[in-house]
């Protein structure tokens, strides 16, 4: 039986925010304020990915029912 693929909009937002923040942090020559912004972006990205995981579980349960 073919299952319906479940997508999460939280992951579509969270992953790019996390990647961009991490890339800015790795640049090294960024000013201190930009490093702080990149750390905040990483934290926001991780939070959004956690929300995406919780949302994905709920969507899978509702799709199975």
ABEGO torsion letter per residue (X at the ends): XBBBBBBBAAAAAAAAAAAAAAAAAAAGABBAAAAAAAAAAAAAAAAAAAAAAAAAAAAAAAAAX
